[in-house]
Amino acid sequence: MGQKRLLFLLAVFTFLVSSSYGRVLKLKSDDDRPVYNHTLAVTLVEYASAVYESDLTKLFTWTCERCNGLTKDFEVIEVIFDVEHCLQAYVGVAKDLNAIIIAFRGTQEHSIQNWVSDLFWKQLDLNYPDMPDAMVHHGFYSAYHNTTLRPAVLDAITRVKKVYGANINIIVTGHSMGGAMASFCGLDLVVNEGEENVQVMTFGQPRVGNAAFASYYSLLVPNTFRITHDRDMVPHLPPYYYHFPQKTYHHFPTEVWVKDFSFSNFVLFGLEKVCDNTGEDPTCSRSVRGNSISDHLRYFGVELKCESWRQCSIVMNQDMERYSRKDSRGNLFLSRTVPPKDVVKTSSLSKTGISSL
């Protein structure tokens, strides 16, 4: 009889946790902070995953394995591959969201462990322009501002807005280092380009600046959510020193911490907690040790990494040549004319003539 009761209770528990997957625990708030949207988060994580695709033909035509599900009818307008710095991003239109989507790829280092180790030693060494006392790390800043990414992204936005209108929403996303670049992009669009409808949502991004920078950022780009996964170690880096809050790195809000609940090493469900408006809520990811690389590489069940850790390389179909151009430094761009709103995308590219770059 005792065994039957145990099995019954286990069945009830399993039902409850399975029906609780993806639930959001919201903090009470008296301010007008934007509301976290779980459905949008699980959609954007697919966009953040797709940007890791190294086959630029599949990425540009949105036919890669990661280019399905909630992002199926996405229209890519621009793919940017910065060979000098091994950076990749794309810009396109999600008609279901009435938004321009900008996604930045995370690191493609030979070893994710080596990249994470380097994060411990990154110093606050650059004053953010026109923001007194705001400091960031020059590497994070330069990856967006001083490479081919920024001008190509801005050009693509301009082309899209000519067709879809000036009021189309802009959503910027990225994972890991791509999240850092996404945050600088979102801030740039507001401060330097005068954009008003900008939302930023990142996954597992590191800290990028000090407390002064975080304060400016939260005022200028309030519709920002940083998703952190359980014990993902990257959001804990570069380190935050509690006793020196003005002299150390500091996250901007709003964090959404996805806490895993597991049984016998099997994750049953994740509970999303919307954290406070400080950026360093001690009851969220800071309440645990950030010691997991596996938590960093998977969000909402979606893998966020390159197919293999290798030197910076891509694959591209020869049919892409009519869309592609290179600059004097060998950086590659795939561009298409923005189709009218009522045109449905079709694609019939040859599967022959694959080449590596």
Beta strands, then each sheet from edge to edge (+ up, - down):
strand 1: 24-25
strand 2: 75-82
strand 3: 87-94
strand 4: 99-104
strand 5: 126-127
strand 6: 135-136
strand 7: 169-175
strand 8: 198-203
strand 9: 224-229
strand 10: 255-263
strand 11: 266-274
strand 12: 298-299
strand 13: 302-303
strand 14: 315-317
strand 15: 324-326
strand 16: 332-335
strand 17: 354-356
sheet 1: 1+ 11+ 10- 9- 8- 7- 4- 3+ 2- 16+ 15-
sheet 2: 5+ 6-
sheet 3: 12+ 13-
sheet 4: 14+ 17-
end
